[in-house]
Amino acid sequence: MFLLSILIMALLIIVILSFMLGFGHPLPWIVIGVLVTIGIIHDKLLKKKQLVWQDSMATGIALIDHDHKRLIMLINIFQEATEFNISERKVQLALDEVIRYTKYHFNREEQLMALNQYPGLKEHQLQHQQMIDEIELYMKEYRSDPDVALDHILQFLQSWLMNHIKGNDRQYIPYLTITKLDDDAELHKPRIDDAKPL
């Protein structure tokens, strides 16, 4: 990214200087065309690296699918922040939001499993905890060597999430008949006292 920034700066300087040759001279326009092409190619390469929601990832459980889509979006925002090196603070905020929402999602997913008495709950909780533990190790690396750690964190988040969604999360789908949570005001299971008199 650093080399790309230097190249763009050099091309911008060439554009400015070449306009001294006159607006009718082809050199500045050629360099502008090169700059636009570099931007388009960079954008396409960046999008190729990003996670994309696919229908095959759907669990059929709206709450879970919503969370997974949001996690994909947050990881992509984190990737853009690291790729464009917006600022250390913005990168940190993007990463913090990914971690915060991941923990929030894990809690919601585990609540649904518990409500449905999913027999694999303990194993799934262990996988979640191992992921959090690994992220914390990467965060220690981030504090000592941010440039290297950011690539490791991004690769880990992308691969872990995709493998988890397409693998482990598929196992609980048949067990989750209650698919909403009370605290989200999404679950309203009729109770005896809610029944209308005949």
C-alpha positions in Angstrom: 0.0 0.0 0.0 2.9 2.3 0.8 4.4 1.9 -2.7 1.0 2.5 -4.3 0.7 5.7 -2.3 4.1 6.9 -3.6 3.2 5.9 -7.1 -0.1 7.9 -7.0 1.7 10.9 -5.5 4.3 10.8 -8.2 1.7 10.6 -10.9 -0.2 13.5 -9.4 3.0 15.6 -9.4 3.5 14.6 -13.1 -0.1 15.7 -13.9 0.4 19.1 -12.3 3.8 19.7 -13.9 2.6 18.4 -17.3 -0.3 20.9 -17.4 2.4 23.5 -17.7 2.8 22.2 -21.2 -0.7 23.3 -21.8 -4.2 21.9 -21.5 -4.0 20.7 -25.1 -0.9 18.5 -24.5 -1.7 14.8 -24.2 0.7 13.9 -21.4 -1.5 15.1 -18.4 -4.5 13.4 -19.8 -2.6 10.1 -20.3 -1.4 10.3 -16.7 -4.9 11.1 -15.5 -6.1 8.0 -17.4 -3.4 5.9 -15.7 -4.4 7.2 -12.3 -8.1 6.4 -12.9 -7.1 2.9 -14.2 -5.0 2.3 -11.1 -7.9 3.3 -8.9 -10.3 1.0 -10.7 -7.9 -2.0 -10.6 -7.2 -1.4 -6.9 -10.9 -1.3 -6.1 -11.5 -4.5 -8.0 -8.6 -6.3 -6.2 -9.9 -5.0 -2.8 -13.4 -6.3 -3.5 -12.0 -9.7 -4.6 -10.4 -10.0 -1.1 -13.6 -9.1 0.7 -16.1 -11.5 2.1 -19.4 -11.9 0.3 -22.6 -13.2 1.7 -23.9 -16.2 -0.3 -27.2 -17.9 0.0 -25.4 -21.2 0.8 -24.4 -19.5 4.1 -28.0 -19.0 5.3 -29.1 -21.0 8.3 -32.8 -20.0 7.7 -32.8 -18.4 11.2 -33.3 -14.7 10.6 -31.5 -13.6 13.8 -28.4 -15.7 13.1 -28.3 -14.8 9.4 -28.6 -11.1 10.3 -25.7 -11.4 12.7 -23.6 -13.3 10.1 -24.3 -10.7 7.4 -23.4 -7.9 9.9 -20.1 -9.6 10.8 -19.2 -9.9 7.2 -19.9 -6.2 6.7 -17.8 -5.3 9.7 -14.9 -7.4 8.7 -15.0 -5.8 5.2 -15.0 -2.3 6.8 -12.0 -3.4 8.9 -10.3 -4.6 5.8 -10.9 -1.3 4.0 -9.6 0.6 7.0 -6.4 -1.4 7.0 -6.0 -1.4 3.2 -6.4 2.4 2.9 -4.6 3.0 6.2 -7.1 5.7 7.0 -5.7 6.3 10.5 -4.6 4.1 13.3 -7.6 5.2 15.4 -10.1 4.3 12.6 -8.4 0.9 12.1 -8.6 0.3 15.9 -12.3 1.4 16.0 -13.2 -0.9 13.1 -11.4 -3.8 14.8 -13.0 -3.1 18.2 -16.4 -3.1 16.5 -15.7 -6.5 14.9 -14.7 -8.0 18.2 -17.5 -6.4 20.1 -20.1 -7.6 17.6 -18.6 -11.1 17.5 -19.0 -11.5 21.2 -22.5 -10.1 21.0 -23.4 -12.6 18.3 -21.8 -15.5 20.1 -23.9 -14.7 23.2 -27.1 -14.5 21.1 -26.3 -17.8 19.3 -25.6 -19.5 22.5 -28.8 -18.2 24.1 -30.8 -19.7 21.2 -28.9 -23.0 21.6 -29.7 -23.1 25.3 -33.4 -22.2 24.7 -33.6 -25.1 22.3 -31.5 -27.5 24.5 -29.1 -28.1 21.7 -26.9 -31.1 22.7 -23.8 -29.6 21.2 -24.0 -26.3 23.1 -20.9 -26.9 25.3 -18.7 -27.8 22.3 -19.9 -24.8 20.4 -19.3 -22.5 23.3 -15.7 -23.9 23.5 -15.2 -23.1 19.8 -16.4 -19.6 20.4 -14.1 -19.2 23.4 -11.1 -20.5 21.5 -11.8 -18.0 18.8 -11.9 -15.1 21.3 -8.7 -16.4 22.9 -7.0 -16.5 19.6 -8.1 -12.9 18.8 -6.8 -11.8 22.1 -3.4 -13.3 21.1 -3.5 -11.4 17.9 -4.4 -8.2 19.8 -1.2 -8.6 21.8 0.7 -8.9 18.6 -1.1 -5.8 17.3 0.1 -3.8 20.2 3.7 -4.8 19.5 3.8 -4.9 15.7 0.6 -3.4 14.2 1.5 -3.8 10.5 2.1 -7.5 10.6 -0.7 -8.2 13.1 -3.3 -6.5 11.0 -2.8 -8.9 8.1 -2.9 -11.9 10.5 -6.0 -10.6 12.2 -7.8 -10.0 8.9 -6.9 -13.4 7.5 -7.9 -15.1 10.7 -11.3 -13.3 11.0 -12.1 -14.1 7.3 -11.2 -17.7 7.4 -12.6 -18.5 10.9 -16.0 -16.9 10.2 -16.4 -18.6 6.8 -15.4 -22.0 8.2 -17.6 -21.6 11.2 -20.7 -20.5 9.3 -20.3 -23.2 6.6 -19.3 -25.9 9.0 -20.1 -25.8 12.8 -23.1 -23.6 12.5 -24.8 -26.0 10.2 -25.0 -28.6 13.0 -27.4 -26.7 15.2 -29.9 -25.8 12.5 -32.2 -28.8 12.9 -32.4 -28.2 16.7 -33.4 -24.6 16.7 -37.2 -24.4 16.7 -37.3 -21.3 18.9 -35.5 -18.8 16.7 -36.1 -15.5 18.5 -34.9 -14.0 21.8 -37.0 -12.2 24.4 -34.4 -9.4 24.9 -34.7 -8.5 21.2 -38.5 -8.2 21.5 -38.6 -10.8 18.7 -39.9 -13.7 20.7 -43.5 -13.8 21.8 -44.4 -17.3 22.6 -48.0 -17.6 23.7 -48.4 -18.4 27.3 -51.4 -19.7 29.1 -52.1 -16.3 30.7 -51.8 -14.6 27.3 -54.6 -16.7 25.8 -57.7 -14.9 24.9 -60.9 -16.1 26.6 -63.2 -18.0 24.3 
